[in-house]
Amino acid sequence: MSEEKSYPEATPPEGEGDDLVPDDPARRKLIWGGMGLAAVTYAGAIAYPLYRFLADPAEEAAELAKVTEMEIPDDELPEPGSATIFQFGIRKAILIRGADDAMVCFSAICTHLGCTVDYQEDQDRIYCACHGGVYDAETGQNVAGPPPRPLEEYRVERADGKVIIHRS
Ligand code: FES
C-alpha cells in the first residue's frame, strides 16, 4: 500500500527576493533598446551582403549596357591581317584589321546560339567553332553554316592615335 506524500507549497519568505529584480521601467527600456539594436545590427549584417550579391550583377549589366563608344589606342590595335576580341559593354566584339590596314568591327556573338566567334587569318573569315558558322570578314554577312543573320556591325572611326568604336 502506498501513501501519497504531500509537500507544502514553496513560497518565498515575505520580503525576500523582491529587490533582486526591481521593476524599473528605465532599466527595462534600456534592455529592450539594446536587444532591438542588436537585432537590427544582426539583420543588417546578413541582409547587406545578400543585397550586394543580388544587386551587383544587375547594376553592373545596366551600366555596361550604356556603353556605346570605346577607344582603342593605336599601340593596342591588332597587327595588319589579324584581329582582336575585346569586351565592348555587355558583349564581346571583334576588331579585324585587314592586310590593307582597313578596319571593321562586329559583335563577336554568333547569331546562331551565341558562341563567341573568332577570326581565321589563313582563310580571312570569321568562324564559329560551335557549329561551324562562317561569316564574311569584311561585311559580317553569314555565308555558311547555321547562323541565321549577319553579325551586328559597329562603326569604326580613326582618330589621332586611336580608334573609336561606336555602337549606335
Ligand atoms: S553558335 Fe555559332 S554556329 Fe552555332
Boltz pocket constraint, residues with backbone or C-beta under 6 A from the ligand:
constraints:
  - pocket:
      binder: B
      contacts: [[A, 110], [A, 111], [A, 112], [A, 113], [A, 114], [A, 115], [A, 128], [A, 129], [A, 130], [A, 131], [A, 132], [A, 133], [A, 145], [A, 146], [A, 147]]
      max_distance: 6.0
